[in-house]
Amino acid sequence: MNKLRKTLVGGTFLAAIIAGTMTVGAATTVSVAIWDNNQLSGLQEIADAWAAENDVNVDFRVMDWSTYWTMLEAGASGGDMPDVFWMHSANAQKYMDAGLLLPLDDYIQGDEAIDLSNYFTGINELYSKDGVQYAIPKDHDTIAAVYNKAVFDKYGMDYPTDDWTWEEYAKIAQEIAEKGKDDNVYGTYMNTGSNQSGWYNIVYAMGGEIISEDRKKSGLDNENTIKAMKFIGDEILPACPTQDSMANTPGDTMLMSGRIGIYLEGSWMAKSYFEADNSQDFAFVEIPYYDADGNGQCDPGERASIYNGLGWSIAKSSKVPDEAWGLISALSSEEGQIRQSELGVTMAGYIGCSEPFAKAFGDMDMGAFTRVEEDGVLVFRPYSKYSARWEDDFTQEFIDAWNDPSLMEETCLRLAESMNAILAEES
């Protein structure tokens, strides 16, 4: 039989991308859509092993984030979607409400390899509606700080360590920015759209929140949230490139090219640093903590990392749901999740299977992403049914405050009102 193949992606192939079922010879083909090419080779290897045992072809299609959701919307409108695809917190509620995802409860009950109690609760809940499960956790991610050793060496500065605070992060960033002024080098990077991997983490470390626990009220008018946002405006942003520069150039690009010294990064980007031409320049430390009581140590709750997790879903319209489930089960089983970590695809959605990820990149230690699970608190990425709308508002409406931090508090209050209006629509 033909094994898993990497196929071309582009506008010409949209019909093929969203086609539900294809056949190659006598074998059934399961079509799979994802948006991250960094993960393809590892997922492909796991899927290959399953496909060989089950006489099934698995056809992966990779596209960028924007094209991915356009593809799903086109498939939903036309009645054809890929058999298996990723779900994300920004859009899951919408797709569950629209009835586009196959309910998985019967498959879960009949599969000894899948027990939802083995996965992160927040991810399970994200992909569940009215007691019905619509996706199986694929992974979870955390946030760490990556720094460019060449920048620190150039300016004669000590490397950061796991025990640093947010105040120390800001001080280091400011020192790099001052020393690098003539070289067009900045201390750090935090764009308005740097939410999960950026300013959300500071908000929660300082006791604030983006959304209430019941997801019915904005947290942007919370006094601790405003305190955190003003800290960002007053202490972090002065060490960053201009807002226009950050809007046009990603933070990882700036760090890899030596234009910034430190950057907050998600574990999903680990492979990019490992495969960079100058990979020897990069190292990771834990995300800083906020020393709320000033006792010089990280107490419970003072180090916060936003975490999220993708889910494997099956299109309700799939003509090969049994084969699609078989693939998901193989990828999400304990064995599949350990292998995913070993291959450096991502950390696991299955609890206790992520430690191999820290050692999957040769001499580049990714332990900062796993240590935070013991040294800090994981906060599930804020979301609601229309979270894509209010996050888009954040990205746009914070621009003025990023350029003029004196506007930060009033911007938070204004965004709280508009976010609350969106949340009211959800009810």
N, C-alpha and C positions, 0 to 999 in steps of 0.2 A: 504494500500500500504506500501511497505518498505520505510522507511525514509533513509536520508543520512547516509552512513556508512563510517567509517575509514577502509581502506583496506591496506594489506601488500604491501610493495614496495621492489623490489630487482631485480637482473638480471633475475631470473626465470620468473618474471612477466612482462618483457619488452613488450611482445606482447600484454598483457592485458592493460598495461599502454597506449600504443599508439593506441589501438583499438578505432575506432570512435564511434560505437554505440553498446550498450548492452541492453538487455531487462530483466526485472525481472517481471514475471507475465505479466500483460497487460500493465504495465507502461513503458514509454520510459525512458532511462537513458542517462544523459548528463555526459560525462567524463570530469574531470577538473584536470589540472596539475599545481602544485605550487612548490616552492623550500624552503619554510620557515615553519617549523613545529610550530613555535611560533604563527603563524596566523591561524592555522587550526581550533581550537575550535571556535573562534569567527566567522570566515567565515562559518563554518559548521552550526552554530546556525542561521545565516541569511538565508543561503540556505535552511535549514530545513523548515523554515516558508514558504518560497516561494514554495518549493517542495510539501508541504502538501496541499497548495491551488490549485496546478496545476496538481496534479497526475503525477508527474515526479520524478524520482530518480536522485540524484546527487552523483556522485562517485568521491571523491577527491583522488588524488595520490600525495604524498609528497616525494620529493627526494632532494639531495644536489644540489648545483649550477652546478657543473660539469656534474653530471649525467643528470640533467634536460636538458641541451643543447645538450648533446649526444642523449638523447631520442628524442628531437624534430628533430634533423638532421636525425636520423634513421627513424622516422616517415615520414619525408618529402621525403626521398629517397624511402621508401617502399610504399608511397601513403596513409599511415594511420597515423593520428595524433590525439591527444586528441581533443575533440570538443572545449573546452575553455581552455585558458592558459594565463599566464602572458607574457607580452613583456617588454623589458628593453632597455634603451638607448644604451647600448653597442652592441645590435644586431638587433634593430628594422629596421634600414634601409635595412639590408641584407634580412630580411624576407619579407619586403614589395616589394623590387626589384625582389625577386624570385617568387612573385605571390602566396605565400602560405597562405596569410591572406585574410579572407572574407571582401570585401568592406562593410562598415556599414551604408553608407549614407541613403539608403532607410529605414532601420530600425530606424535610428535617426529621420528622417522626420516624421515617422508614430508613434512616441512614445512621448507622452506629458511629460513623466518623465525625458527625456534626452534632455537637451539644452546645447550644448557645451560652450556657453557663461558663464555658471555657473562654469566652471572648470578652473584650472590654464592654462594660455595661453601657457606656455612653454611645458607643457605636451601634450596639444592638438596638437601643432605643431610637436612635436616629432613623433607622431603616424599618421601623415598625409603626403601624397605624391601626388603631382599633384592635389591637391584639394580634394582628397578622404581620408576619415577617416578609419583607420584600427584597432583602439583600442579605448576604452573609458577609461579615467583616472580612475584608481583604488584608488590612494592615492597620497600624497606628503610627503616628509620627510625633516627634517632640522637637523642641527648639534648643539650639546651642549657639555659642558664639564661635565664629571662625576668624582667625587673624592671619595677616600676612607677615610672616617672620622677617622678610626682606625689608619691609617698611620699618618695623621695630628696630632691626639691626642698623638701618641707615641713620636713624635718629638717636641711636644709643639708648634705647628704652628696654626695660625688662618686659618679658612676656607676661601676659595675664595668667592667673591661676584660678582654680575653681572657687576659691573663697572670696572673690571680689563682690563688691556691692554695686548697685546702680550708680551711686555717687562716684565710685571709683571708675566705673566704665565711662561716665561722662568726663571725668577729669583726664583720663588717659586719652580719650578722643579729642578733647580740647588741646592737649599738649601736642598730639600728632598734627592737628590742624595748624597750630601756631608754628611748629618747626617746619612743616611742609608747605607753608604759605607760598614761598617763592618757587616751589616745585609743582604747584597745582595738585598737592596731595591733601586729602581731608582725613579727619579722624574716623568718621563712621558714616552711616547711610540709614535713613529711615524716611521713606516716602509716605505720602498720605495713604497709598494703597498697601503699605507694608503692615497689614493687620495681624493675621495669624502669626507670621514670623517676626513681627515687630512690636508696635505699640500696644497691642492687646496684652502682651505679657507684662509690661510695666503697669498697666491699669490694674490687673489682677494681683500682682505682687504688692501693690500699694493699697489693697483692700477695696478697690473699685470694682465695677462690673460694666459690661457692655449691654447686657440684657438681664432682666430679672430671671430667677430660677424657673418661674412658670411661663416664661417667654411671652409675657403680656405687657411688659413695660420696659422702656428704654432705661439704661443705666448711665447715660451720658450726663444726666443732671445730678448724679450721685456726687457728694462732696469729695470723696476719695478718688473718683474718676477724674474730676476736674483738677484735683491736686496732681495726679499723675500726668495729665495732659499739659498742665502748666510746667511741670518739671521737664517734660519732653521739649516744650517750646523754649524754655529758658536755658536748659543745660545740655540737651542733646543736639537740637537743630543747629545751634551756632557752629558745631563741629562738622556739619554735613555740607555736601555740595548744595548749590542752589536748587530750589524746587524744580525749576525748569530742567536742570541737568538730570535730576533724579527721575523726572517724568519721562525722559528720553533714553536713559541708560540704566539697565538693571543693576542692582547692587552687587550681584555676584560678578558681573563683568568688570565693575570698577575695582572690586577687591582683587580679582585675578590679575588685573593689569597694573596693580600697585597704586591706584588712585585713592584708595581708602585703606585704613589700617585694620579696622575691626568691623564685623558685620554679623547681625543675627541671621541664622540660617536654619531651614528645616531639614530634617533627616532625609527627606526625599531627594535632596540635592547632593548627598554625599558622593555619589559616583562621579559627578561633574568635577569635583575637586581632585578626586583620586586620578582621574584620567587627564587632567590638565597638563600641559607641557611643563609647567613650573610647579608641579604638585608638591615638590619638596619645600615650597615656601609656605604651605598652609598647615595650620594646626587648630585643633578644636578644644575649647574649654566649656564648662557648664555655663548656662545662662546666669547672669548675676542675680543677687537677692537684694531685697530692701530691708535694711536693718531698722525696723519700726521702733524698737525699744532702745536702740543704741547700745546694746550690750556686746557688740563686736562679734557676734556669731549668728549663724543662720538658724533661726527658730522655725518651728512648723508653720507653714503657710507663707513664709517670707520669700521663698523662691518659687515662682510659678512658671510653668511652661504650658502654653496652649497645645492641646493635642487634638488630632482629628483622625478620621479613618475612612478610607474608601470602602465601598461595598460592592460585591459581585451581584449583579441583577440579571434576570432573564426577561426578555420581552414577552409580554402576554401573548403576542401574536406569533411567537416562535413555532415553527413546524417540527422542531426537534427538541422539545423541552427535556426529555429524559437524558439525551446525550449532553445537552447544555448543563443540566444538573450534575451529571457525572464529572464534567470538567471542573465545575465550581467546587464540588466536593473534594476533588483531588488537590486543587489549589488551596483550599481552606482547611483541610485536615491538619492534624498536628504534624504529620510527616511533611506535608506540602509547605506548611508555614515555617518549619525549621529549615527546610531546604531554601525557601525564599530568603530567609535571613542569612544563611550560609553563602548564598550567591550575591548578597549585597543588593538585592532588589529593593527591599524596604524592610523596616521592622515589621513584626508580625501583629496581626489582629488577635491571634490566639495568645492568651496570657502565658508568659513564661517561655516563649519561643524566640525572643529577640536577642538574647545574649550573643549568638554567633554573628549578628550584624556588626557588633563593635569590632570584631576581629576579621572582617571580610575584606579589608582593604590594605592588606600587606602591612607596611610599617606605619601607615596613617591610622592612628587610633581614633575610632569613632565612639569611644566609651562615654563621652560627654552626653550623648543622646540617650544612653541607657541609664547612666548614673543618676540623672535628674529624677528618675522614677523612685529612687530611694531618698535622694537629698532634697526633693522639693515636692510640690503638689501639682498634679496634672489637672488642668482645667479644660473641659471639652469646649471646642471651638463654638462660640456663640452662633446660634442660628434660629431661624423661624421659617414659616412657610415662604415668606417673601424676603428672606435675608439678602438675596442678590440685589434687591432694590435699595434697601437701606445701606448696604455696604457700598454700592455705587455712589450713593449720596455722600457717604463719608469721604470717598476718594476725591470727589469734586469740591465739596463744600469746605473741606479743611484746607484747601490750597491757600486762601487768604491768610488763615491763621499760621500756616507754615511759613509764609513770607513775612508775617508780622505777628509774632507770638503774643502781643498784647491783646489780640483778638481771640485768643484760645478759649477763654471761659464763655464769652458770649456765643461763640460758634458751637461749643458743646451744648449750651442751653437751647439754641435754635435747632440743632440737629436732634436733640431729645424730643422736641415737639413734633418734628416731621416724622421721626421714627415711630413715635407713639401713634400718629395718624395711620401709618402703614400697618402697625400691629393691630389697631382697631379694625381695619379691613379684614384681617385674618379671622377675627371672631364672628 
